[in-house]
Every structure is written in structure tokens, then in C-alpha cells.
Amino acid sequence: MPVTVRAIMDAMDAWAPPGLAYDWDRAGLSIGDPDAAVLRVLVCLTVCREAFDQARKKRAQLIVSHHPLIWKPLKHLRADHPHARLCLDIARAGIAAFSAHTNLDVVPGGVSHVLAERLGLRRVRPLKSAPQAAQVKLVTFVPESHLRQVRDAVCGAGAGVIGDYTHCSFSAPGTGTFLPGDKANPFSGKKRRVNEEPEMRFEVLAPKARLEDVLRALRAAHPYEEVAYDAVMLENRDPAVGLGARGELERPMKLDDFAGFVRQVLGLAHVRVAGKASRRVREVAVLGGAGGGEIEAVPPDVDVYVTGDVNYHQVCAAAARDLAVIDAGHAGTEACIVPAIAAYLRGRFPKLRIETWREPERFRAIVPR
């Protein structure tokens, strides 16, 4: 069977569930038929005119990007409006456009984690907890004969993960009661009487972002025609999900030396640096994209913050907190996710042709001669 747009969407959603996106985001399928066959995929950061031209050149049927193609609602589809014309041209070419945006920002192994790994940071963990990292305790009741079947199903759908452990759950025996109606078809017990049946109480943690998938798996694996369950919202969040990342360098470096290292590793023509050139840095925080607004979230023991799109007032706020800043640009701090997406898709779909396209830097530095 050919690979479809939907199959690739499902694979991306397994990595970065849509429920982990911020509610203002526009991630997902912007253009295209979910059931269309795909032979070639172009992965890029932003769906611009040049990316579309590259997709046509490579005869791709799908563009997978980090930034959504359609951000503000389109008020018209006029060919004399540049962005509307781009959307029309993509649709006319029969190319689908899918994005994983803020859900890929906060998920483990996402944008900032890849950036941190590229910079050689150790002990990488999220910089800031995200509200969409909420967890749910799922409680259900199942005959002991089907306990393993239910456990494997819900854990396979994303429940029961605690750190590096999977299939984490708890069960205890008890007695369930029920009185089947005339139209009921009970798994056990008799109609027109109150039945008492031995059951196992089964409990498992589930990410709220994956709850619908987990409940779907529960219903499919459970032997009862009516499945009783509780989904209880918890105060604790999944510690693996969060915005940005932080870690430490193997050896301390001077700020300007580290800035040069950042520029080289990310393949940039230039970066902007705020802080004393000779300052010793070891503890590093990163946030791919526009992270200037999150300076207050950077812990006081961090020496330098690597992000993009930092403005003057944000630099002043960082200086007041004795925090050095390296602005490597919006695209500069996110471009590393493109080869990571491509590698992920190659692993899931080895027969697909996966191409990547890196857009050129939009700004260049003028160096005095």
C-alpha cells in the first residue's frame, strides 16, 4: 500500500501530539488531501516561495514544515496577494502542506532539545514547564483475564510513562456490581439481577494531550460493552515536556568563544552577543525561535541564554539579571530541527524519498573594511 499524507501526519503526531500545541497555534494540515499518496517529502522550516519551488523541483507530494503555512486566517484567495497566491499555487500543484509547530517546541526531542544537543550540552532537560504538559490519572475496572490486554493497549497509546520507564500502572482486586438492562449484552453475569463480579481496579498516568488516543485504545481492548472509567486531572505535569532546554558545557568557555562556537555549529554568518566578552560560561539555556520574551523564565544559575529575535528591552532585562545573551536568529536557532524531522521520517518510512531544504539567512552583517 502507498504511504499517504494521513500516515505521515499520524507519525508526526506520535512524536509531537497536536494536544501539546499552544491553543493559539495553527499547526497541522493546512493544504491537501489526507488520503493522497506520497512518494517524496520536502522538509523545511518555513513554507515560502523558494521552498515551494524546491518541492516542485523534487516532485514532492508533501511539504512538512515547522512553521504553519497559514497563520492568520485568509480573507480571500486572490492571485494578486503574495501569500494567497502561494497557497493557491501549492494547492494547484497537488502538494499537501503539514506543520508541527509549538507541539514540536515542547515535546521531548523537539526543537530546543535538538539545538541543545547540537551545542554539545550535557544533562539536557526542559527550561520551563508548559501548561499543556498536564497529566491525567485514568482509572478503570476490568476482569483479571483481560488486565494485561487493557494495560498493553493503553500503554501502547502513550499512557504509563514515567521518566525512562514505560507500562507503569497499578492494579488491585475488588468487586463490581451491575444490573444489565433488557437490551444489554453483558460480558459476564445475568440479566434482570444485580450481579457481583470480581474485577481489577487498574490505574495509570496519561498525558492529557494523548488522552483521546488512550481512551480509544481502552475501549478497543476492554471486553465490556460499556466501559466504566475515571479521567482525573492532576496538578503534576509531565517533567519531560516543556518550553526550551537547559544543560551544561563539558568545559567552561569565555562568552565570545562560545558565541563563535554557536555561530560555527549552526552554520551562521553572524550572531549577536550581549555580555562581557571574557565572562566564563558553563550553564546554558536555549530556546529555538523567538525566545526573548522568556528571559524571566531563565533560572538565575544560568550563565548564557541562546535564542532568537531578542529586542533591546529584553537585552536590558537580561543585563539586570546578569544573564549573557546570544541572539542567533529565529531561523538560526530552529533550522536544526529540519534534519531531525527528516531523520525521523526516514526511520518510519524507509521507502519514502525525504528531501530537506534550508532557507538562506534573511539578514546579513555589514563588516567594516
C-alpha positions in Angstrom: 0.0 0.0 0.0 1.2 3.5 -0.8 2.1 5.9 2.0 -0.5 8.6 2.5 -0.4 12.1 3.8 -2.5 10.8 6.7 0.1 8.2 7.6 2.8 10.8 7.7 0.6 13.1 9.8 -0.1 10.2 12.2 3.7 9.5 12.5 4.4 13.2 13.2 1.6 13.3 15.7 3.0 10.3 17.5 6.2 12.3 18.1 4.6 15.7 18.7 0.9 15.2 19.7 -1.4 18.1 18.5 -2.7 18.4 22.1 0.8 19.7 23.1 0.5 22.7 20.9 -0.5 26.0 22.4 -4.1 26.9 21.9 -3.2 29.9 19.6 -1.2 27.7 17.3 -2.1 26.8 13.7 -0.2 23.5 13.4 -1.5 20.6 11.4 -2.5 20.1 7.8 -3.0 23.5 6.1 -3.5 22.3 2.5 -4.1 18.9 0.8 -5.9 15.6 0.8 -5.1 13.4 3.9 -5.7 10.3 1.7 -3.4 11.3 -1.1 -0.4 9.1 -1.9 3.1 10.3 -1.1 6.3 9.2 -2.7 8.5 12.2 -1.9 8.5 14.7 1.0 10.3 18.0 1.4 11.1 19.0 4.9 11.8 22.7 5.6 11.5 25.3 8.3 9.1 27.7 6.6 6.9 27.3 3.5 8.0 30.2 1.5 8.0 30.6 -2.3 11.6 29.2 -2.5 10.5 26.1 -0.5 7.6 25.5 -2.9 9.8 25.8 -5.9 12.1 23.3 -4.4 9.2 20.9 -3.7 8.1 21.1 -7.3 11.7 20.6 -8.5 12.0 17.5 -6.3 8.5 16.3 -7.3 7.3 16.1 -3.7 3.7 15.4 -2.9 4.0 16.8 0.7 5.8 19.6 2.5 6.5 19.0 6.2 7.5 22.3 7.9 7.9 23.6 11.4 6.1 26.9 10.8 2.5 26.7 9.7 1.8 27.8 6.1 -1.4 29.6 7.1 -1.1 31.7 10.3 -3.6 34.5 10.0 -7.0 33.5 8.6 -7.1 34.1 4.9 -9.8 36.6 4.0 -9.5 35.9 0.3 -7.7 33.7 -2.2 -6.6 36.4 -4.7 -3.7 35.7 -7.0 -2.5 39.3 -6.7 -1.8 38.8 -2.9 1.6 37.1 -2.5 0.7 34.7 0.4 -2.7 33.8 -1.0 -1.1 33.2 -4.4 1.5 30.9 -2.7 -1.4 28.9 -1.1 -3.2 28.7 -4.4 -0.1 27.5 -6.3 0.6 24.8 -3.7 -3.0 23.6 -3.9 -3.0 23.7 -7.7 0.3 21.7 -7.8 -1.4 18.9 -5.7 1.1 19.3 -2.9 0.0 19.0 0.7 1.4 21.2 3.5 1.7 20.0 7.1 3.4 21.6 10.1 4.4 20.6 13.6 4.9 23.9 15.4 4.6 24.6 19.2 3.9 20.9 19.8 7.3 20.2 18.4 8.7 23.0 20.5 7.7 21.4 23.8 7.9 17.7 23.1 11.0 15.7 24.2 13.5 15.6 21.4 11.9 18.7 19.9 13.4 21.9 18.6 15.2 23.2 21.7 16.4 19.7 22.7 18.0 19.3 19.2 19.5 22.7 19.5 21.0 21.8 22.9 22.4 18.6 21.6 24.0 20.4 18.6 25.7 22.8 21.0 27.1 19.8 23.0 25.2 20.4 26.2 25.0 17.7 28.8 22.2 16.8 31.3 19.6 18.4 29.0 16.2 19.0 30.4 13.3 21.4 29.8 13.8 25.0 30.6 10.2 25.9 31.5 7.2 23.7 32.2 4.3 24.1 29.8 0.6 24.1 30.8 -0.2 21.6 28.1 2.1 19.1 29.9 -0.8 18.3 32.2 -1.3 14.7 33.2 -4.5 12.7 33.9 -5.0 9.6 36.1 -7.0 7.1 34.3 -8.9 4.6 36.4 -10.9 1.7 35.0 -12.2 -1.7 36.1 -11.5 -4.9 34.2 -11.7 -8.7 34.6 -8.4 -10.1 35.6 -8.4 -12.2 32.4 -8.2 -9.0 30.3 -6.0 -6.9 32.6 -2.8 -7.5 30.6 -4.6 -6.8 27.3 -6.0 -3.5 28.5 -2.7 -2.5 30.1 -0.7 -3.2 26.9 -3.3 -1.3 24.8 -3.4 1.9 26.9 0.3 1.9 27.4 0.9 1.4 23.7 -1.2 4.5 23.1 1.0 6.7 25.3 -0.1 6.1 28.9 2.1 4.7 31.7 5.3 6.6 31.0 7.4 7.8 34.0 10.8 9.0 33.0 12.7 6.2 31.3 10.1 3.6 32.4 7.0 2.5 30.4 4.0 0.4 31.2 3.9 1.9 34.7 0.5 1.1 36.3 -1.2 -0.2 39.5 -3.9 -2.7 39.9 -5.8 -4.1 42.9 -8.7 -6.6 43.2 -12.3 -5.7 44.1 -15.9 -6.4 43.4 -18.0 -4.7 40.8 -21.8 -4.6 40.7 -24.2 -4.1 37.8 -27.7 -4.8 36.7 -27.9 -5.4 32.9 -30.9 -3.9 31.0 -33.1 -5.9 28.6 -31.0 -4.7 25.6 -27.7 -5.2 27.3 -25.2 -7.9 26.2 -23.1 -8.4 29.4 -19.6 -10.0 29.2 -20.5 -11.8 32.4 -23.4 -12.1 34.8 -27.1 -12.5 34.2 -29.8 -10.1 33.1 -32.6 -8.8 35.4 -30.5 -9.2 38.6 -27.8 -7.3 40.4 -24.5 -9.1 39.6 -21.4 -9.1 41.8 -18.3 -9.9 39.8 -14.6 -9.9 40.7 -12.7 -7.1 38.9 -9.3 -5.5 39.0 -9.1 -1.7 39.6 -6.5 -0.5 37.1 -4.8 2.9 37.3 -2.3 4.6 35.0 -1.0 8.1 34.3 -1.7 9.5 30.9 -0.7 12.8 29.2 -3.8 14.9 28.7 -2.5 15.6 25.2 -2.8 11.9 24.4 -6.0 11.1 26.4 -8.3 10.6 23.4 -5.9 8.1 21.9 -5.6 6.3 25.2 -9.4 6.2 25.7 -9.8 4.8 22.2 -7.3 2.1 22.9 -9.1 1.3 26.2 -12.4 0.9 24.6 -11.0 -1.3 21.8 -9.2 -3.7 24.3 -11.8 -3.8 27.1 -14.3 -6.8 27.0 -17.2 -4.8 28.4 -19.7 -3.1 26.0 -19.9 -0.2 28.5 -16.5 0.7 29.9 -16.5 2.5 33.3 -13.6 4.8 33.8 -12.5 8.0 35.6 -10.2 10.5 34.0 -8.9 12.7 36.9 -7.0 15.9 36.2 -3.8 16.2 38.2 -1.7 19.1 39.4 1.5 17.4 38.5 2.9 17.9 34.9 5.0 15.7 32.8 8.5 16.8 33.6 9.8 15.7 30.1 7.5 18.2 28.4 8.4 21.9 28.4 9.5 25.0 26.6 13.2 25.5 25.8 16.0 23.4 27.3 19.0 23.8 29.5 22.2 21.9 30.1 25.9 22.4 30.8 29.0 22.6 28.7 31.6 19.9 29.2 34.2 22.6 29.8 33.7 26.3 30.7 34.3 28.8 27.9 34.6 32.6 27.5 31.4 34.1 26.3 32.8 35.3 23.0 34.5 32.0 22.4 31.2 30.2 23.0 29.4 32.7 20.7 31.8 31.9 18.0 31.2 28.2 18.6 27.5 28.7 18.3 27.9 30.6 15.1 30.1 27.8 13.6 28.0 24.9 14.8 24.7 26.4 13.5 26.3 27.5 10.2 25.5 31.2 10.5 27.2 34.2 9.1 26.9 36.1 12.4 25.3 36.1 15.8 24.6 39.0 18.3 26.1 38.9 21.7 25.2 40.8 24.9 27.6 40.4 27.9 31.2 40.7 28.8 33.4 39.1 26.3 35.6 37.3 28.8 32.8 36.1 31.0 33.1 32.4 32.0 30.0 30.4 30.8 29.1 26.8 31.6 25.4 26.7 32.4 23.5 27.3 29.1 19.8 27.7 28.4 18.4 27.6 24.8 15.1 28.3 23.2 14.7 27.9 19.5 12.9 30.7 17.7 11.7 34.0 19.3 12.7 33.5 22.9 13.3 37.0 24.1 10.0 37.1 25.9 11.1 34.1 28.1 14.1 35.8 29.7 12.3 35.9 33.1 11.9 32.1 32.9 15.7 31.5 32.8 16.9 30.4 36.2 19.5 32.6 38.0 22.2 29.9 37.8 22.3 30.0 34.0 25.3 31.9 32.5 24.1 32.4 28.9 20.8 32.2 27.0 20.9 31.2 23.3 17.7 32.1 21.4 16.5 34.4 18.6 14.7 37.7 18.0 15.8 39.4 21.2 15.0 43.1 21.3 16.6 46.0 23.1 14.4 46.0 26.2 14.8 42.2 26.6 18.6 42.6 26.5 18.3 45.2 29.2 16.2 42.9 31.3 18.8 40.1 30.9 21.7 42.5 31.9 19.8 43.4 35.0 19.7 39.7 35.9 23.4 39.3 35.0 22.5 37.0 32.2 24.5 36.9 29.0 22.5 36.5 25.7 23.4 35.2 22.3 20.9 36.0 19.6 21.5 33.5 16.8 18.3 34.5 15.0 14.9 32.9 14.7 15.7 30.6 11.8 19.2 30.1 13.0 18.1 28.5 16.3 15.3 26.4 14.7 16.9 25.2 11.4 18.5 22.2 13.2 15.0 20.6 13.5 14.8 20.1 9.7 17.4 17.3 9.5 15.9 15.9 12.7 12.4 15.6 11.2 13.9 14.1 8.0 15.8 11.5 10.0 12.6 10.7 12.0 10.6 10.2 8.8 13.3 8.1 7.1 13.2 5.8 10.1 9.4 5.5 10.0 9.1 5.3 6.2 12.3 3.9 4.7 10.9 3.7 1.2 10.0 7.4 1.0 12.3 9.9 -0.6 12.9 12.6 2.0 14.5 15.8 0.9 15.4 18.8 3.0 15.7 22.5 2.2 17.4 25.1 4.3 16.4 28.7 3.6 19.1 31.3 3.3 19.7 33.8 6.1 17.3 36.7 5.8 19.8 39.2 7.3 23.5 39.7 6.6 26.1 41.6 8.6 28.0 44.5 7.1 31.6 44.3 8.4 33.7 47.5 8.1 36.8 47.1 5.9 
